[in-house]
Amino acid sequence: MSGRSGQAGSFRDTATSSALWPEVADYLAHLRIERGSSTNTLSSYERDLARYAAYLSSRRVATPAAVDAGHVADYLQVVTTGNDGGTPLAERSVARMLASVRGLHKYWAQEGRTGFDAANDVAAPTLTQSLPKALTVDQVTRLIESPKVTNPLGLRDRALLEFLYATGARIGEAVALDVDDVHSLQTTGEEGLVLVRVTGKGNKQRMVPLGRMAQRALGDYLTAGRPALTDPVKARVRKMSPALFVNKLGGRLSRQSAWEMLKKAALAAEITSEVSPHTLRHSCATHMLEAGADIRTVQELLGHASVTTTQIYTKVTAETLQETYLTAHPRAL
């Protein structure tokens, strides 16, 4: 067991045995049932709030009403330094932790468990904004074309990479797709219009279009790749998976496996810069804005709840413009 896993387990053991945990568990149930939060979101909240509840237990806090702003502010210092025996958190992780704690206290206040929101006035740490890293168009092309399409897995990998770049979807959203989420609409064009129903955060659905290259890659995979991977004779699954992207055994491709495939593709494409699960998402948004796409269109494509989130990409394109100008204009320096 890793140190981090051991710490998480220790915090949870302490938290679940505390008098405060039923109140925390009630909030987690609210997120699952009423808010429809995803499994990943719930896991993150439970991990954060277990550490918070363990801290409150160490301060002999037994009820929501006994928590005040001082406890919340002190807790942020504790997780920053790791004085509770856990891993010291960087500023971005502290901000995420505070968001979890704020959600809990807001719920307690709304439900009448407390007379006020103890976390409402506690300031989040000032974040050093890191701009998303985008690949060049040439790098994206090399990345997408790196899988060999001479076998079913290669066809799948090419289709997945084309899909991620074409739609800006998160890897988690892509591997959650079913075949029935792909819709082909007949138009006057040669290949028609293909729309894919993507389910994002909070189970919010959006329809995203596929360009011609992504359509062809997906069509090749559905024609020759996926049938071979889901062949009842070869596949090791008892029931046919509805998943669009499947693994070599015929079951749904996991997010971790997709991430490993992406890393191998980057290595094969000789891309030396860091390639993360969000790289193609960032590249899609950046390249569209650089080509003149409207920010609202990009917001809709990526599934951002607020256009503010999408606006970070306008800073990326402005930064690129500045670099190009300084190197290309004869009187820039």
Steps between C-alpha positions, in 0.01 A plus 500: 500500500636843405551773757221711355256208498595420858442859610162513328400177669617629838303824464189309397529260794527793741223695327246218477537424869441863598168643619504745207520245219123430466456871421772479235354178359163672469660769281669237283164327456353836396769538233438149369121492503383858456791658315582196286875538556725254317685216670832681456362821651355312796829321561686832503250659740504199730881498510517876571226497762638192676822691561299804614282294734810332644646844570179619670494181708855574618369840615214326686235651272196271506220700330472729195389786725831481690710582192600864454703694242812459713484123462474529120786751472720292730421189298631663181829565679509142624460344154752746355766390748385140544487542878213255516728222379379523142670607180565879490280646226596749231294816463275358228424191708430720804255702291328177390487384861341831606239461226403163649482645850299801382247272332457307824448810716265660249288185508500491880390864513223446244375195688495685832775288656690822574397859555758634257740390228837460674696477175334785312753772591815288501718608208641251255874510431605719209574270211785544261317459172656242271388521141403176330764351273399447139682307232567644159283385210797303366550327835130411518517353151802287591332389822177396331678320216741311726274192561533240225159438348589150384337335803183548709676672792673740265167587338353559846788719613490710183123546536531598866774754435308649207188518717678673791651766275187547287268554796719624786340232717662386822647150496249395769215621279636311199538162669150534649343519153278222369454411133144635523639845583618539140235648270536530122281761332454504125577834337587626154870443572686191386539352846212663682518631855603286796407616848608333821309530827760568771416486870710745699529610860176488699355262239446796265473389140612684189505413131837543332572473126774296336707628209574290193829355626350398832197354320720287278715376788193415707334333201807285433513399866129413514526302175822304553635572847225471757334190348832313526552610862146399600497170310316258736755229423800717591355744753508397864180674603178308549280786386564726204615842623306804377822704523618690194868459586583151625816332625672195353272270703181659371412696814481875544833679465604654832614858543838377625550280192406791274753717680771234455416480130534878470844492662617224262367695202688812614819298532455351154433849360826622657324775695737610775265745675272369773183335373220467756144364478381855430758580231274434201214684672722805549634474147150478349384815681817696430514414130132585449537841666817571304305425181228749594237285673256680728572447870137402566526225240814365664327522840211290370733249336707447816198494731618782726226623733641853489667689217752621758657155496533512123655847506828359629564378145477856368800578722685209342435629149595855605826367644571313176427814299741701713780243459447487123494878475820546698688249285354596163448878494815690394436786744359303792826502697 
